[in-house]
Amino acid sequence: MTFTFYNLGGGGAAAETVDVTAGETLAAGEVALISVGYPGTAGQAYLADASDPRLSSSGAVIGVVETGGAASATVTIQLTGTATVAGLTGGKFYGVSAAAPGALALSASSPTIGYASSATELKLTGLVSGLSSLVVGASYASDGAGALSGSATNVVGVALSTTELLITPRAASRSMLALGDIAYLMGGKPGGSTTGSTDVDSHVMTTLVGTADVGTLAAARYALGGAGNTTRVIAMGGTRSATSYNTIQYSDNGVGFYNDFGDLTAATPIYTGGCSNQTIGLCAVSNNMDKITISTTGNAANIGNLTNPASSPAAVASPTRASFVGGANGATEYDTIDTTLFASATTAVDSGDLTAARQALTSAGSATRAITFGGYSGGSLLMMDYWAIAGSGITAADFGDLNTAVALNTAASNATRAASFGGWSSVGSVFRSSIQYVTIASTANATTSGETLAATGSDFGAHSTGNGGLQ
């Protein structure tokens, strides 16, 4: 696949296209899906149909055909920006038809993919203004007649104000993807070794068992930034023997040997944070943010800065928003919660504060709530903070305490449970093998049920196939 970014002109939003092989004849203006993982059709484009098993069983990239062609030809599918589609009713929200493949419909049961800004323009991503009575931070989909209703499924966007809706990328139909429950821990410092590790271990978030060795990085690293989606796992940057690297490694199912993806714009600091939604991965490179498109391979692009020149921030995401929290610059520790929107992916803004400044912490959560675990400020910490990811003016609150104070730990989550893995305790300078759990929707101290890591250590990169960015 070849992705292309261009500007629509006239102040329009930037658009993203992908060149793929057509699985059947496609014409310009039709709605298409690109199969993801479905046997015999993966990576090919077909007329979108809301009842297609390629949507319900394995997920699909959804867009509008820009340049059509016959079966086996290369076609161009537009994924973001504003697409040209005939026969629309301006002011309506549209979804994928279940009755006419390739057509749009005002159907609440289908993935809502865009907003008709005119009779010929379908906004796939971007800001829709002039609406009314929206709840800030709430998710919305079509009500079946082209208007909006609050929804946790078939979501088209999130309300930024009572009159503005940000349409998020529909490159992945999140509501129709089967989220996973696997956490992958990549590299790390086994026993505190500064030479790093090539091990990739997995952990099933729904069970109270430990981790198992399932893969091998192409190069030993610790302190990596993790990213990915439900089918691809990515390890960004990292350090080995006090040397930092800009390499990106990936596996399409999280197991086996990891391959070269490309490079970050610079070597990461000794500790870094990474997060993603279904389509975009972000990584903190000192006080810069780098962006990758998960479904492709290639070098990252720098998209802006954090508000502080912080190393060792934690990172966490919802499907629409990424947050980088805490960190330090020399002896200065930060309590900042920086955020950026995946749809715009620009310089971060200060959206609020943790309960206290700290570094070497970790974070995970659901689509609506973020939780931090431990960290360091004069010593390793027990504290956990939480906050609602949407909105600004965030003030984090106390979630409870870990059972063991740790820093340089790693966290992952599915929709209901988050866990802290391993880490380092300053008292006695001990590296840990424990896994400490919390229920995301609650506030309580963490639970340790005896499950342990395959290798005691710290500084793992992590990605889970059901984290908040993918929900």
N, C-alpha and C positions, 0 to 999 in steps of 0.2 A: 504494500500500500504506500502511496505517496500523499502526504498532507501538504496543503498549500494555504497560506494566510494572505489575504488581500484586503484592501479597504474599499468600501462601497462608494466612497465619495459623498459630497454634499453633507458631510457631518454624520454619515451613517456609521453604524458599529462595524468593527472589523469582523470578517467572516472567515470560516475555516472550511476547506473542502478536502475530500479524500478521493483518490483515484483507485478504483477497485475493478475486479472482473465481474461482469454481469452474469447472474445465474439464469436470467431470462431477459426478454426484450424490455427495455426501460426507455421512457420518453421524458424529455424535459418537463418539469413541473409536477411530475408524479412523486408520491411519497414512497421512499424506499427504506428497506432495512438491510443492514449488513450483518450476516449471520456471524455469531460469536460462539464457537465451540460445538455447534450442532453437527453430528456426524455427516460427512460427505459434502457439507455446504459451507464450512467455516471460511470466512474471509470473502465470500461472494455476496453480491447485492441482488435483492429480489423486491418485487412490489410489496409494500407493507400491507399487512392484513392483521387486524387486531386479534384474530383467532389463530394466527400462525403459530405452530409449536416452537418455531425458532425463537419467538419472543418469550413464551411461557416457560420453556425448559432451560434455555441457556443464555438468555439475554440477547439483545441486538442493538447495534448502533442505528439510530433513526435519523433520517434527513430527507432533503428534497433533491431530486435529480436535477442537476444543472446542465450536464451534457449526457444525452442518452446513447443507446446503442443496442445492438442485437446480443443474444446470448453469447458468451465468451469474449465479447469486446470489452475494452476498457472504458468505464463510464466515470463521471465525476459527480459525487454526492456532496451537497452543501450541508454542513452540520450546525453552523452558528451564523449569527447575523440576521439579515432580512432576505428571504428568498422570493423569487417571482413565481406566483401561482395564480392561475386564472379562476374566475368565478367565485370569489370570496364575498362575504358580507362584512363590510368594515365594522370594527368594534366587537367582533366575536372571537372567542377562543375555540380552537379546533383541535381535534384528535384524529387518530388513525381509524379509518373505516373498517368495520367487520364485514360489510356487505359487498363493497366494491374495492378489490385490491388496488393499491396505489392511489386511492382517493382519500380526501379528508371528510370528517364527519363531526357533527356537534353531539358527540356521544360521551356520556360520563363513564362508560365502561371501558373505553379505550384509552391508551396513553395520550394525554393532552400535550401537544407538541408546540403550539405557537398561537400568536395573536394576529388577527387580520387588521393591519393598520390602514389598509385600503382594499379595494376590490381585487387588486393584483399583487399585494405585498403581504407576506406572512413573516412576522417577526419570530424567529426561532430562539433568539436570546436578546437580552437587553431590557431597558426600563419602559414600562407602560404607565403613563400618567393619566390623571383625570378620572380615576376610579373613585369609589366611595365606600366608606364603612369597613375598611380592611383593619385587621388586627395586626399591629406591628410584630414582625417575627413569625407570624403564622404561615403555614403552607397552604397553597390553593391549587385546585384543579377545576376543570369545566364542570358545570352543574348539569350538563346534558342538553342545554339549550344555547350554549355559547357564552353564558355568564360564568361567574366564579362561585365556588363554594369551598369552605375549609375542608381539607382532605389530608389523609396520611398516605393515600395511594394515588397513582397516576398524577403525581404532583407536577405542575408546570412552573411554579415559582414561589417566591417568598415575599411577603409584604415588607417594604422598607419604611413605609409610612401609611397613614390611613387612606391615602389616595394613590400610592405608587407600588407597583408590583415588579420585582426583578425576575424576569424569566431566566431560569438557570439552564445550562446546556442540556439538551436532550440527546446527546450522543449516546447515552446509556439509559434505557428504560428502567430506572431503579425499582419501580414498583413491581416489575415483572421479572427481576433477577432473583434467583434463589441465593440469598446471602449465605456465606459460609460461617463456620465456627472455628476455623483453624488459625492459630497464632504462629507466626514464624519468627524465631529468634536467630539473628544472623551475626556470625563472627563473635566478637566479644573478647573479654580478657579471662580465659579460664584460669582460675586460681590467682588472678591478678597479673598474669603474664603480659608484658608490654609488647611481645611479638605478635599478639593477636591470634585469631583462630580463623580457619576456613569453614568451621562447622555451621550447618544450618539445622536447627532443631525445631520440631513442631510440637504444639500443645493444643489439645481439643478443649475449647473454652467451656463446653457444656459438661465436662467430666472432671472429677477430682483426682486426676492422675498427673504424673509428671510430664517430662518432655522426652522426645525420641529423635535421634539423629536421622535426618531425611535428605540432606543435600550437602553440597560442597561449593563454597565461593571460589571464584577463579583466583583470588588473592586474599591472603589473611588480612583482616582488618578488625579494629574495634572502634566504638563511637561512631557508627554509621547512622545515617538518616534512612528510615524505612518509608516505603511508599508502595502503591500498587492498587489493584482492584480485586474483583472476585476470582480472576484467573491468572493474573500476573503479579509476581513479587519482585520488588526492586530494592537494592541496597545502594545508597548514595554516599560517596566520599569515604571518610573514615581515616584511621590513623594506624600506623604500625611502627614500633620502636621509635616513637616520638616524631616520626615523619608523617605529615598529613598528605592526603591524596585527593584527586578530583575525579577518580574513576567511578563509573556507575555500572553495577552488575545486575543481571536479572535472570529469572526463570519463569517460564510460562505456566507452570503448575506448582511452583514453590519447592519442588523436590529435584533431586539429581544435580547435575553440574550447572553452575551459573555462568552466563555468557556476558560478553562486553556489550553494554547498551550505548555508551558514549561517555562524554566528560561533562562535569560541572564547569562553570566559568572560572573557578579557582579552587585550589585545595581547601577543604573544609578546616575550620579550627579544630582543636583537639576534641571538642565535643560539639555535636550538632543536632538539630531537630529536623524531622521530615514528616510529612503527612500528605494525604491525597483524598480526592473523591474518585468517581469511576473513571474520569478521563484525564485529570491533571494531577501531577505530583509536584510538591514544593519542598525546597530544602533551604535551610538557613546556612549561608556561607559567610561567616563573620556577621556583619550587620546587613548583608545583602540577602535577597531571596532569589533563588533560581527556580525555573519552571521547566518541566518536561511533559510531553504528551505520552501517556502510559502505553497506548496501543502501538506506538512507533518505536523505533530506535534512533538515536542521534544525540547530539550535544544539547545541553541545557541552555536556556536563555535567561539572562538576568532581567528581572522585572521590577526591581525597586529595592527599598531598604526597610529594615526594622527601624523603630524609633530610637533604639539604643545600640551601640556597637557591642552586642552581647554574644559571648560564646556560652555554650552549654544551656541554651533555652530548651524547654520542652515544646512539643508541637502536638496539636490535636485539631480535628476537623469535624464539621457537619457536611452534608452534601453541597452546601453553598458557601461555607465560610471556613477559613483556616486561621488558627490562632497560634502564635509563638509567645511563650510565657516565661518570665523569670530570666535567669542567666546572669552573667557577670562580665565585667571588663576590668581585669586586674583585681584590685581589692574592692571595687565597687560592685555590689550586688543589686539586682533590680527586682521590683515587684510588678512590672508592667505586663499587661495582657494586650499584645499587639494583634490586630486582625487585618485580613484582606479577603476580598471576595474572589472565589475561583473564577467567576464569569468575567471579572475585569482584571484580576491578578496584577495589582499595581502596588506601589509603596504602602506599607502597612500604616495603620493609624492606631493611636493609643486608645483602647476601648475600655480600660479600667485597670483594677489593681488586684493582686493576690492579697491574702491577709498579712503576708510578711515577705520581704525580699529574700531571695534564695537562688542558688545555682545548683547544677547537677541534679535536677529533679526530672520527673517523667510524667507523662499525661496520657489519658485515654478517655473514652466516653461514648455516648450514644449520639444520635442525630440532634439532640436538644440539650444535652448536659455534658460538660467537661469536668474531669476530676484530675487533680495532681496528686502525686505520691512521693513523699519523702523529699530528699534534696539535701543541700549542705549550706549552713551558715554558722561558722564557728564549730561545727560538728555535724554528723549525720542527723537527720530529722525524722520524727514520727508523723508529722502533720500531713493531712490531706485537705485540700481545698476543693470546692465545687462552685460552678456558676452555670447559668443558662447561656448557651453559645450565641444565640441571636441578640441583636441590639447593641447599643453602646451604653456608656455610663455603668459598666459592669463593676460590681463590688463582690468579690468572691467571699464565700462563707466557709466556716469550719465544717468538714464532712465527718471527721472522726480521726482516729489514730491508727497507724500501722501497728502490728504486733512487735515489729523489730525496726528500729531506726536505721534507715539506709539512704545512701546517695549513690549516684551512678547506676541506679537500677533502671529497669525497662518495663514499660506497661503496654498492654494490649486489651482489646475488648471485643465482645459481640454486642447485640442489642440490649442485653440485660445485665451482663456481668463484666467487670473489669478486674484486671489482675496486675500486680507488681511482681516482676521476676528478678530474683537475685539482688545484686547490689553490694555495696561496701559499707560497713559500719565503722565509724571513726574510733569508737571505744575498743581498744585492742587491735585496731586495724584488721578487721575480719571480713573476708569475702563470704557472701551468703549463697545458699542454694534454695532458699525457701520461695514458695509462691504464695502471695497474700491476696485474697479476694475481697471484693465488695460487690453488693448489688447496686447498680448505677442509680436507680430511682429512689434509693433509701438514703439515710444519713446514719452511719454507724461505724464502729471500729472494724478493721479488717479481720478476716478469718484465715487462719492457716490450718489446713487439714492434713498435713503430713506429706503432701506431694512435693517433690523436689525437682530441680533441674538435673539434666543428664550430666552437666559439668558445672560445678560451683564457679561463680564468676560475676562479672559486671560488664557494663558498657556494650550490651548487645544492640544491634539495630533490630527494629521490630515492625512487622506488618501483620494485621489480621484481616481475614476475608469477610468479616461482618462488622467492621468498626463503624463509628458514627459517620464518617465521610462517605460510606457506601450505602447507607440506609435510606 
